[in-house]
Amino acid sequence: MITPEYNHKHINTSCPECKTDEILYDAFREETYCTHCGLVLKDNTIFHVTQAIHDEEYKVKFIRDLWRKKRKDIK
């Protein structure tokens, strides 16, 4: 979802890539970016560590279940 740029908070800094001062803060995406070149200067999105741990545990369990099924088929 693209929100209109005029609603975003303007930041008083310059872009290290293109050297313009067209920097905005997008509260919807939680990031600060350059409107000229699109470089994301700061990304504040919250990473859900518990979800990542759960996903890894699910992958490990899935692989282990595959090995168990394969061993049963061999016997």
C-alpha positions in Angstrom: 0.0 0.0 0.0 1.5 3.3 -1.1 0.6 6.2 1.0 0.8 9.8 -0.3 4.2 11.4 0.5 2.8 14.7 1.7 1.5 12.9 4.8 4.9 11.7 5.8 7.2 13.4 8.2 10.2 15.2 6.5 13.6 14.5 8.0 16.4 17.1 8.0 19.3 15.1 6.6 20.7 14.3 3.2 20.9 11.0 1.3 24.4 9.4 1.3 23.7 8.0 -2.2 22.3 10.9 -4.2 23.1 13.8 -1.8 19.6 15.3 -1.9 17.6 16.4 1.1 14.4 14.7 0.1 14.2 12.3 3.1 10.8 11.1 4.4 9.7 9.0 7.3 6.9 6.5 6.4 5.0 5.5 9.6 3.1 2.8 7.8 6.2 0.9 6.8 8.3 2.2 9.7 11.1 3.3 7.5 13.0 6.4 6.5 13.8 6.7 2.8 15.0 9.1 0.1 12.2 10.1 -2.3 14.7 10.9 -5.1 16.6 7.6 -5.3 14.5 5.3 -3.1 17.3 4.3 -0.7 16.0 3.2 2.7 18.1 4.9 5.3 16.5 3.3 8.4 14.1 0.4 8.7 12.4 0.1 12.1 10.2 -2.9 11.4 9.9 -5.2 14.4 11.3 -8.6 13.7 9.4 -11.3 15.4 12.1 -13.5 16.9 9.6 -16.0 18.4 8.0 -16.5 14.9 11.5 -17.2 13.4 12.3 -19.7 16.2 8.9 -21.4 15.7 9.5 -21.6 11.9 12.9 -23.2 12.4 11.6 -25.7 14.9 8.8 -26.7 12.4 11.4 -27.2 9.7 13.6 -29.4 11.9 10.5 -31.5 13.0 9.4 -31.9 9.4 12.9 -33.2 8.3 13.1 -35.5 11.3 9.6 -36.9 10.5 10.7 -37.5 6.9 13.8 -39.5 8.1 11.6 -41.6 10.5 9.2 -42.4 7.6 12.1 -43.4 5.4 13.6 -45.7 8.1 10.2 -47.4 8.6 9.9 -48.0 4.8 13.4 -49.6 4.7 12.6 -52.2 7.5 
